[in-house]
Amino acid sequence: MARQSKKIREKGKLKLSSYFKKIDDGARVALVTDAGVCSSYAKRLKGMSGKVVGSRGKFKLLEIKDGNKLKTIIIHPVHLRKL
């Protein structure tokens, strides 16, 4: 099972720099769940990497390969980490 809680030094208020971070289109990123913010993507996609294709408001469109299919996920940048 994957860890769903934060480590002791990460607990508390969410860092605003991670909430408002800028990720350019075409950047390679990894999906990393932040337990402090509600997420609504499939848990099997956690840890996968993909490419940012565009944005919808403050959310990003992430294109990942799940098996042989290309899937597009709409996700908040707080759950993305640059590679």
URWOTA-V576410 format. One record per residue. N is the residue number from 0. RES is the residue in three letters. SS is DSSP state (H for helix, E for strand, C for the rest). Layout:
n->N res->RES ss->SS
n->N res->RES ss->SS
This chain:
n->0 res->MET ss->C
n->1 res->ALA ss->C
n->2 res->ARG ss->C
n->3 res->GLN ss->C
n->4 res->SER ss->C
n->5 res->LYS ss->C
n->6 res->LYS ss->C
n->7 res->ILE ss->C
n->8 res->ARG ss->C
n->9 res->GLU ss->C
n->10 res->LYS ss->C
n->11 res->GLY ss->C
n->12 res->LYS ss->C
n->13 res->LEU ss->C
n->14 res->LYS ss->C
n->15 res->LEU ss->H
n->16 res->SER ss->H
n->17 res->SER ss->H
n->18 res->TYR ss->H
n->19 res->PHE ss->C
n->20 res->LYS ss->C
n->21 res->LYS ss->C
n->22 res->ILE ss->C
n->23 res->ASP ss->C
n->24 res->ASP ss->C
n->25 res->GLY ss->C
n->26 res->ALA ss->C
n->27 res->ARG ss->E
n->28 res->VAL ss->E
n->29 res->ALA ss->E
n->30 res->LEU ss->E
n->31 res->VAL ss->C
n->32 res->THR ss->C
n->33 res->ASP ss->C
n->34 res->ALA ss->C
n->35 res->GLY ss->C
n->36 res->VAL ss->C
n->37 res->CYS ss->C
n->38 res->SER ss->C
n->39 res->SER ss->C
n->40 res->TYR ss->C
n->41 res->ALA ss->C
n->42 res->LYS ss->H
n->43 res->ARG ss->H
n->44 res->LEU ss->H
n->45 res->LYS ss->C
n->46 res->GLY ss->C
n->47 res->MET ss->C
n->48 res->SER ss->E
n->49 res->GLY ss->E
n->50 res->LYS ss->E
n->51 res->VAL ss->E
n->52 res->VAL ss->E
n->53 res->GLY ss->E
n->54 res->SER ss->E
n->55 res->ARG ss->E
n->56 res->GLY ss->C
n->57 res->LYS ss->C
n->58 res->PHE ss->E
n->59 res->LYS ss->E
n->60 res->LEU ss->E
n->61 res->LEU ss->E
n->62 res->GLU ss->E
n->63 res->ILE ss->E
n->64 res->LYS ss->E
n->65 res->ASP ss->E
n->66 res->GLY ss->C
n->67 res->ASN ss->C
n->68 res->LYS ss->E
n->69 res->LEU ss->E
n->70 res->LYS ss->E
n->71 res->THR ss->E
n->72 res->ILE ss->E
n->73 res->ILE ss->E
n->74 res->ILE ss->E
n->75 res->HIS ss->E
n->76 res->PRO ss->H
n->77 res->VAL ss->H
n->78 res->HIS ss->H
n->79 res->LEU ss->E
n->80 res->ARG ss->E
n->81 res->LYS ss->E
n->82 res->LEU ss->C
